[in-house]
Amino acid sequence: MRFVKDPEGLMREAIATHGNVFSMNLGGNHFYYLNAGGVSKQHLEEFWKKTNLRKSAVDTLSLQLFLPNAYESVGRSLHVQMLKSTFNATLDSQSVKMARIFPKVLQQVLAASSNNIVSDPKNLAYDMIANASCECFLGPELVSPAMIDYFKTLFDSLNEPGFRMFLPSWTFKYLYPFLPYRKFHAQIGALVNDTLEERFATYKNDPALLPDDGISHIVRLSRDRDEVLNMVMLLVLASMITTASALHNALYDLANHPLCAAHIREEMQRVGVDTETGGFTRKQFAEMPYLDAFVRESLLYSAPVVVTSRAVTVDFPTETGTVIPAGATVLVLGTEAHTLLHQDGKPVFAPERWIPSTASATQKYCTTTGPEFVLFGGGAFKCPGRFFSTLEIKSSLCVILGGFDIGFVDGKRHLEKEFNMANKIPAKDKDGKQVPLVFSPI
């Protein structure tokens, strides 16, 4: 079938018409579509085992045009391991950096606002996540307005697929010389050149002297300059694109459900989280089950992405009889699998559903994948940055809730969402504009 656009309603209509597995053309590109909520748990688990990240690293529809070299090679074990290990190698030290970065960014945004009314909450989420991602992966010496603006421009370009999604994939190799990738690659090269040369020299003399940040970790794995630049772009973008959207949506979930903020503050007080002095650690977050449950619920209820894309490595026969050929890209719709969110056919926001009711029960954390939570994928190729991403979200929320209540400027609740090609946009008013948030000091 052929999609002109793909809001959730059209997807559900397609499921009703064509079944839980079918092929489709999106512009000039051919995909298979799998409804995670329409197949058995065992079948879904088997599907994840037969997939990898190749040609579906961050954004199937646009990344291949911006970062074709990194995009095509990300399925190689070296690159997958590079992504995973760089995200997770320094989580403990990264939590300390976030505790220092987020209060500063929040103060700057609110100082530029009128009466603490944030008319563009997504920009606040972007600024917080971009600053943290850049410092954690590139080091503090590379965090500058120019660097943040660079990634914001690249971020916005990737979030506007435009004509790219209607181009057949076979045209990419011919269009590559004329695409923005070269410009962005040259710009990041100029921004990090001095630091990169210094890291290469340090590695050559004594690798043990490399500082504790993401770019040093990449240098330990590769000394090819273009490859390192590709991975820097990919790492920072991967840590920003969905995380900024997820934080943005979580702010609206807090505005709609103020009791959640109260529960999170109770946990902050119990474990001694001090957002004024930057006194919180990853270990403290491990002792905050409600915060974790809130993040998991928000990721499902206000999913930052609607489909998760993977490529199958072998011919995969499905329960419906359709055989997905090896190498095909599969778009996995997770919203239909998240049935626990619904009561009487309507979504209900209830983070406590994820907290064990008995001492012997196991909590499903916000990074725990499963048939009812497919946002991060499954199998050996789960999202390699999910621990870092959720750490950013938790840190941001604690900094904000440590000093402010979040509400809507009109004092009402706004539960409606609008779907677009990238994610669900919360709280649109009758004129199609996003309802501003007010940050009230506590």
Steps between C-alpha positions, in 0.01 A plus 500: 500500500606862465497762779478871433526565873503270799311619808403231746141497380610414148730232638216338692282519190776329304524225764127442479521476122831323440573312823777523757785451248504656156727680255463860395657771291583830666591729216758306300603275789370154581443390860336222692268590782450295815239570766671393825164479675358261242751216521580263786767585756705201391483606137606855583796375705605277211474797262739710711756219490503518120561876472781752520546875486632523145302751292290589802745664737317815604259613232433274203350777291768767530822393671617304198516825303683698766748244631520235227846374600419455867150388411606218271773378735307518828390139462860378523575360843778757555263791457219352706748426779645850459157653547409281796828524686534875449149563631551281805872524582475807719142505632604569860715800412237620253237521775730739687540714188123513447451610860718799420373578149121482530446766773706747298306440177163517676594829664605648165175399329279628780697826524419564133129425549219725618375409849648149467261422213674272251325536166726247328559212745656287228777756467558480877523121473736529205729749678525279809565179306733661243722655766521175696563285192771728367685524831471129581618385157726782387636637827445843660760674285290435190167619641435843352208695351640417156498126577148509643375699200670254265322200646172689522520575127582138422228384741238720332609382156457136595160571654372642173509205256327703228574371153754245622240243601362489148834420336575140401800366694691422178529875433694566823844418363446741213362779718762465772751752352229767497352437846556698823710220650821646358429839653417356841800267488734791421347713775539239773854436377586868545337514845680198645820498294742630766358275770498198270863552400593529867314176582672316215840618627415401858388155388823453308712593802296339779131398462463494879531881503187555289229690693174335603255600225333358194734636235798341678316171513440516124868578443589185695296302248599678178768742381340564163410870504193478276370200688542676835319809368216285368464329835511831689215631285305176536553471877395854584203488264389159626514625857301813414230422245269269694617606847411866446157398370451261793591768756275751324207257520579411863471868599145501364422175680610666826283804425200274442570282804631719786474218756783327313724798575413472870594131508831566325583778747429264790757260357749781442472598865525142621824422314654844552493641146623862516445678170624837624854377558494236229496229762347200328648184356401205289504284815231720656281460192518122553324559833213698341254242360219751442723730291601201290137391465397852396764510226394156372134599499574827321710323237202276426213745545674785314735299281776715347492275193205309359686225315827320570690398188725197460638296210453122493815296446332188356175415325246520783167313472232674704193358672280651230675307224688802362874438460714808559809466278851532642626858494154655504431793732211436740305777672372366833194678641520482878194699604266205438718284726472742791162365604573540871453873455134461416195466721159469334666575167651831613863573595554561870819652641596292805874463578428287807407210271875434457585491873494145646205437731697246704858485624566186294377651173746641247470861393496571128732796464479774241781328308344151524379386159228243439193422291308778676782755458663500156621861485864390546468197275604155618747217464873569472439833331303690761554875492868537605439841655195425714685517833659833417173640361292410805775635727470835320121500538510412871769760571307771315174424679665505843666836428170650386285350777757599760408863446175523307147376450405452135157603379315636200484873457119486482473280811319222312595145409586420140498127430466517122796416277573551134692246293758594241771310315742531792300457819193593697476872572321563829250768597407682183243779537212571262728712281749218459762657727657324792368612837779679695620367835550711812775415747384617845773521771432283805 
